[in-house]
Amino acid sequence: MGATWVLAARDLGTQSLFRVRYGGPKRDGGLRLILRLDTSDRFQLAAADVLGRALWSMELYDGQVLLVNHAEKTYCVAGEELAIPEVALDPLPVRALPNVLLGYLPVELAADSLTADDGFDFSDPAGRRWTGSLETGKPSNWMLWEGAQPVLWWTRQDKGGILSHRQGAQFRWKTVVREPLEDGFERLAVPDGYRRAACYESHL
C-alpha cells in the first residue's frame, strides 16, 4: 500500500476551490476558500464571503507566514508555528492545513503504526496522541487527543470533510473545482494602508 495518507506529487501545483460552512458557539456562516498549493511549504489560502468579498488571505512561503485580514485591514508576519486563532484550527500547525483540506493526515504517520485492520494510534514528535483509520489506503477519520479526551476530530465526506472541535466549533467543506496551478502563484502582498498587528489580533 502506498503512502496515501500524505500529500502526493499529483496534489502539488494545483489550486482548489472549496465551499465551506462553519458553526460554533459564537457564530456560523459560509465562505469560499481557495487553496493554491505549489509545494508542501509554499501555499496560499484566500477566503471570501458568499458574495465574493475578500475576508482574509494567508501565505506560507519557506517557513514564514503572512496573514492578511481584509475585513480589519491588518496583517501579521510569523513563523509557521503560528496558531490560527480559530477554535477548530488552533491545534493544527499552519503547514497541515492543505493536508486537512485535501483529505490527508495533518502529521506524518509511520507505516509501522498501522494495525492489521488499517487503524492507527501513535504519538507525534510533540507527544500528542492521534488515532483513526484508513479506508482503501486513505484516511477515513482521525482524532487528536488531549489527555483522556479527543479535542479535534475529522471525518471524510464526499469530496470534502468535517472538522469538529470539542468546544463546539465545526467546519464542513466540499471541493467545487480543482485544476492545475500554472507557473506557481504570485506572492501575496499587503495592500496599501493596512496596519501591522500582532498575529493574535488577526482573527480569521
N, C-alpha and C positions, 0 to 999 in steps of 0.2 A: 504494500500500500504506500502511495506517495505521501509526501508531507503536505496534505491538502488542508491543514489547519493553519497555515501561514500564507502570507501574500505570495502569489506566484508571478512568474515573469509576464504572463498574459494580463495581469492586473496593472502593471506599470505602463506609463504612457497612455493613460485613459482619463476621461472625465465622465462623471456620472451625475445625473440629476435625481434627487430624492424628494418625495413628498413626505413631510414629517408632521405628525400630530404629537403634541406634548401636553401633559397634565400634571397637576400636583396640588399640594395644599394651598398654594397662593395664587396660581394662575393656570390657564390652559389656552390652547390655541393651535395654530398650524403655521407652517413655513415651508419654503422651498430651499433646499440645500444643494449646493454644487460642490463636488469633490473633484479637484484637479490633482491627479497623482502622477508625479514624474518618477520619483524613486521613493524608497521607504523612508528616507529622511528629507525629502523635498516634496511638499504638497501644500495645497491651499484648500480652504473651506470658505464658502461665501453663502450667507443666509439672507433671504428676502422674505417679506411677508406675502400673504396670498395675493396682494395687489401688485407685487413686484418691487416694493420699496426696500432698499438695502437696509439690513439690520446690523450685521457685523461681518467682518472678514478676518481670516486668520491665515498665517503662512508659517510653516516650519521649513527652514532652509539651513541645512548644515548645522543643526544644533541650536539655532536661535529662533525664537517665536516672536512674531509681530502680530498683535491683536488690535484690530481697529473697530471701535464701536461707533457706527454711523449715527445711531439714534442719539447718543450723548456727545458726539463729535470729540471723542477722546481716542487715545491709542496708548499701548504699552509695549515694551520690549522685555523679553525674559529668556532664560534658558528653557530647554524642553522639559525641565522638571516642573514647569508652570502647572498649577492645579486649576482646571477650568471651573469658574465659580457657578456651576450648576450642580444641584444636589446629586443628580443621577450620573454626572460626568466627573465629579470631583475625584473619585477614587482612581480614575484612569489616567495614565500618562498621555500627553499630547500625541506622542508617536503612535499610540494604539488606536486612535480614532478611525483611520482608514480600515484597519483590521475589523473593527466592530461593525462599521457600516457595510462592509463587503462580505460579512459573514464568517470571519475567521476569529481565532482566539486572540485576546489582547496581549498575551505573553507567549514566550517560547514554550513548547511542550516537547520534552524528550520522548522519543519513541518508546523507551523502556518504562514510561509512566502509564502506558495503556494496559488495561486489563483484557482478559480473554473476550469479554463482551463489549469491547470498544468503549469502556468507561475510562475516566481518569480522575486521579486525586493526587495532587502534588503541591509543593510549596515553591514559590518563585524565589529569586535571589534576595528579595526583601523580606522573606519569611511569611508572605501572605499565602493562604491556602486557596486553591482553585479546584473545583470539582465539575464534572459534566460528562457528556457522552458524545460520541461521533455516530454518524449515520452515513453509510456508503463513503466513509473516509472524511466526511466534512462535519464540523461541529453542528450539532442539533440544539445544544443548550450548554450553558456553563453558569457557575456560581462563584462569586468571590466572597470569602468568609471573613468575618471579624470576630475572633473568639469562637463561641459555640453557635453563632447565628450567621446566616448569609446576609451580606449588606447590599449586594448588587447581583442581579441575575439577568440573563439574556436567553431568549428563545427564538429560533429561526422561524420565519414566516415566509409565505410565498413571495419571492423577490424582495425580501426585507427581513425585519426582525422587530422584537420588542425588548427594550431595556428598562428594567424596573429597579428602583431603589427602596430600601427598607422604610425610608421616611415617607414614601407615598408618591414620589415623582416617577413619571414614566414617559418614555419616548417610543413611538411606533413609527416606522418608516417603510417605504416601498420604493424600489427603483423604477423611475419613469423611463429613462433612456440612459444608455451607456455607449460611448463612442471613442475612437482614438483621439488622443491629445497630440495634435500636430506640433512638432518643434517645441515641446516643453510648454512653459507658461511664462507670461510676462510677470516680473516680480511685483509683489504688492507694494504700493506706495501710499503714504499718508497724505490725504487731501490737505490743501492749504486751509489754515485756520483751526485745525484740530489741536486740542490740548493734550500734552503728555500727562498721563495719570499713572498712579500705582496700579499694578495689574489686578489687585483685589477690588479696585473700583470699577474695572472694565467688565461689568457683568454682561454675559451674552443674553 
